[in-house]
Every structure is written in structure tokens, then in C-alpha cells.
Amino acid sequence: MGSLYKDEQGDWITVCLKYLLFVFNFLFWMGGGVVMGVGIWTLVDKGEYLSLLASSTFAVSAYILILAGGLVMVTGFLGCCAVIREQRSCLSTYFSCLLLIFLIELVAGVLAYVYYQALSEELKQHLSKTMTENYARPGKESITQSVDRLQQDFKCCGSNNSFDWMHSVYIMSPEAEKRLVPDSCCKTITPQCGKRDHPSNIYKVEGGCITKLEQFLADHLLIIGAVGIGVACLQICGMVFTCCLHRRIKLDPY
């Protein structure tokens, strides 16, 4: 009688673990979609600003997130199959996939954190040089478009302020046609509106575009980190459930 009760109790625990893993895999699959969505959003939403950065760390973090999100969605499906089949080998493979994704997300999180710490200094050193030396230069069309978009989207002018453009290769060249700032600094863009740098005509933002772009990138990095931590917590739960179910199946004589 005691042995029968123990078997029934063991079956009940196994069934509970299976249901928990099913629920986990559904949440995990949804989490994978969120992770992939955040990665894509990071690259698509004003992704042209990446050409203004000195390093590719920000882009790499986003690509890693997209990869991890895709693996998460596939692994969530495989997890359901592993639970249904109740085979130790399937559960072991599923656990290995969870561990691999966890490590990938850990790398993305570390990259995002390290880049977050170095972001301000990189922008201060690189953005001003990029804007003054490469704007409207032959072969630098992507940078020119990125700078124009940056100044219009964030309503700013110059890396630190509008006076930065006085040292620009473009402004000092005949192509500028006596403009004081590029036309993209203007509140309302009209042909050669950059010839007048009065605050009523152009954006005068304290801190310039560096402050605006730094805040934009920092917000994205924080979202990347938060999503990564959230999904990583789900994965830890999934690995614990998988180990428990693996043990139950191993002890099951059938």
C-alpha cells in the first residue's frame, strides 16, 4: 500500500513538472519573440546612426539578441516535443540548448554593459570629428545622411553646439555657399537656410547632438539589458524544471 502511494505521488509530481515545462516553454517562446523584436527594433529604429559610432559593439549586441531570440523560439518548440516524448536524451539536448542560449545572452549583456560605460567618451571623441571632417565629403554620403537625420530627429545642431560647425571642412569649403551651419540644423528646412544661425532659425540645444544621441543609445542598451535579464531568469527556471523532470523519468521503471 505504501509502495502504491509512493508511485501515485511520483506520477503526480511528474505530471506537474510536465505542465510546468509546458507553461515555461510557452512563456519562453513568447520571450524569444520579444528578444528578437528588441534586436530588430534596435537596428531599424534610427539604425543609420550606427555609422556615426567608432565601434560596432552596439550593432553586435543587437545582432546577438536577434540570434538568441531566434534560438529561443526554436528551443521553445523543441522543449514541448521533449516533454511530450519523455526521453532523457531529448531533455538533455533541450537543457544544452537552454544553456547555450543563456551564454549567448550573457555575452550580449556584458557587451551592452561595457559599451554603456564607454559610450559617453566614445561620442565625445568620435562624433565631433566625424561631423566636422566627413560631413558632405565625397564618398561619405551615408555619414552625411546620418548627420542630417540626427540633427532633424533630435532637434540639435553640432556635436556640442552650433559653433562646432565653424571648424567643419564643409562649412569652410566653397560648396557651403557661405552657410554657417548645414541646412539640417534649421527648424524649417528651406534652401540655404543655414546661412542664418539665429536661435529663431536653427536648433540651439545645450549639450548638442552628443547629449541627445548618448541618451538615445543608453535607453536602447538599458532595454537590451532588461530583456536579456528577464529571459535569462526564465531560462534558469526552465533548466531547473528540466533537471527535475529528467530525474523523475530516470527513476521511472517504465
Summary of the structure (lengths in Angstrom):
residues: 254
radius of gyration: 26.6
end to end distance: 19.6
largest distance: 98.1
contacts: 831
relative contact order: 0.15
helix: 78%
strand: 1%
